[in-house]
Amino acid sequence: MNMSGLSFNALPPIDLPFRFFISAPLFIIACALLILFSGEALWLSRWQANMLALTHGFTLGFLTMVMMGALLQLLPVIGGIGLAKPRLMASTSHILYSAGVIALMLNFIFAENWLTISALILLSLGFGIYLCAIIWLLVKKISQSDAINGFRLALTSLVVVLLLGVLLLASRAGITMPFTLDKQFTNIHALFGLVGWAGILIISVSFQVLPMFHVAPNMPKYIRQYLSVSIFIFLLVYMVYAEFALGLIVISHGVFALTLFYVINQRKRKIDDTSIKYWQLAAATLLLLNVLYFLPDSFYRSADTPLFIALPDKTMLLTAIFIYFYLLSVIQAMLLKILPFLSYTHLQQRCLIDFSAMQFIPHMHEFLNKKQGLALYYLHILSGLSLLAVICEPSLYVFFAACLLLEFSWLLLLMIKCMHLYFTVSQKIHLSNKA
Amino acid sequence: MSSIPEYMTAKHRECDEVFCQAEAAVAERNWPLALTNWQCFASELTEHLAQEEEVLFPQFEQATGMTTGPTQVMRMEHQQMRALVQELDNALAAKAKDEYLGLAETLMVMMQQHNMKEEMMLYPMMAQHLSDGDQLIEGFKGSKVA
């Protein structure tokens, strides 16, 4: 029987997830500057070079960066097993991965061959090291749960995204492929990234965090067992019957949204909580996406739209809403919980032996002030609305860039404050242990 | 007749519920209701910890020979939880709403983590090693240990 699961030795040092977290808002700040310098032309098509840099800055630089950091901590806690050589693995993969994302963004902007090849090598290595370590963990005996099974599907999707991305980059670098890499190929790459990797991971994480932080009931059993795997199967079907599978993927997310509303409504902890607001926003977004997806085409970019204004390009609109109001919302909800939670847990574990040092540990709200967390939520809504505005009217790009700068500088500041407090207290405990 | 994992997990849920009621009352500055719920939680928690520390843990340690393993970690975490309960007592007495809510969030996540470890690992191990587990639970139901 695995007894090590009850020990906290499995937790990797806190500075490892912290470095992933703190890098993430820096990428969005870079994206805001890119928007500012790219002008209106950026918003004309999703195939614009700078738009590709922007989407990868958001998805790899922010979303994946945070998720990589969070998984480092979540897997040992949920699975009860630690990573091998966490410091070497996490620091190396973090440096290579960050450099890889920067090279990838620059490769889109400047279209230089050496940047493409650098991105290819750095991202393959960065992702490769990280994925090998995590997959080793998931293949090894780890306690079984629906969340862990979801993680497996999400990571499988990430491997698919990475392989397709490598092929796309190699082709961009001039290497001849035995088959054509058309737009459908890129769509598969994007969908596996947004829905398979980020989406399934979020669904799986929700099984764990909603009951834990909000004393909510478990998600219904059939949702826990079948939702992630169904979405994964629809992603596979998408490769052959794109239109049909995409509809099913959208509906599956609608089902998830209704389940989220139900579980949140049934939670026992009813006090005001910004993370809950984020989850509600995320669920409402998924329902809105169902409406927008199934609207007739005449609503989009058409002179005979039944609305007072024609909606912008459907793919761009739906993708922007999915990323900004769904994925980013949940990631921020998680960060608001996980930053104080990790800080506290790590310090608390150090006081198991030296009980008297407990007096130095601040409570959770001191690590992350509630009002400041709420301000982040309002900034997020503001910049989300400004994103919608810029998609409809590209000349508003300065407004969107300013909102992004504000929101993510604020997030960065909250992270720095939390981490600063952690290290100050950690030092006090260290001195107390020595005394 | 209920098993150790079943009964003790249900107790965790009961504690969570009354804890949330106390927290909600504090958030609304309903101090009399907060005090009633908080005292109810504190006595439920005290009883639950005593059932573990005075009955289940010693029996488990005897049955497995493990005295420095998981039960020791659990005992140390109980001690930390008691310290937080004491701080919450003080915050409630001072009607310090923000302080109480910050401490409550802290105790909540500590309990959830602690409970997860007990429910996923320790209780199933106890059910496996303690042949008289069901009788022990019947004993808990019949009398208050604390």
Interface residues (C-beta under 8 A of the other chain):
Chain A: M1 N2 M3 G5 L6 S7 F8 V77 G80 S143 M212 F213 V215 K268 R269 K270 I271 D272 P340 F341 Y344 T345 Q348 C351 L352 I353 F355 M358 H363 M364 H365 E366 K370
Chain B: D16 E17 C20 E23 A24 A27 M66 G69 P70 V73 M74 M76 E77 Q79 Q80 A83 D98 E99 L101 G102 L103 E105 T106 M108 V109 M110 Q112 Q113 M116 K117 M120 M121 L122 M125
